[in-house]
């Protein structure tokens, strides 16, 4: 019989997605206040991959990523997704924007071998965690590079995203070495 062990800590990331500069700024501040100091931040990326979000979020969407200084237990992902959903709703209620969903927050985490995203939607490639939250293996790190899977969102296949996730992976490796 296998022995139970504690999971290796992971690096919490969040994708912040909006058409409004003030929503992106609010989310950066809110996430840092709730989840701790930001260790890494990407520049905003133009999001032109699918019209899926246009009805609820509008046009000219941008996405950016944050990675947080403190590592976390991967079992916290459902809690973090619920917190992100609460913050999305909080912003929508206080902001004066002409779209139903002015902000989208997608937490996940990076390990040395993978990028996991949280989702509220079930699908064949998602694993149920708890409290209505699923985990999706979005990218694998193999052969010294990030590799997509058949279900990987098209924007997550971009080299620019991979460069950021590699920085996250390197940061996590250094943090884990420091904590030994």
Secondary structure, DSSP 8 states (H G I E B T S, - for coil): ---------EEEEEEEEES-HHHHHHHHHHHHHHH--EEEE---EEE-S-STTHHHH-SSEEEEEEEEEEEE-GGGHHHHHHHHHHHHHHHHHHS--SSS---EEEEEEE-SSEEEEEESS--TTEEEEETTEEEEEEEEEETTEEEE-TT--GGGGSHHHHHHHHHHHHHHHHHHHHT-
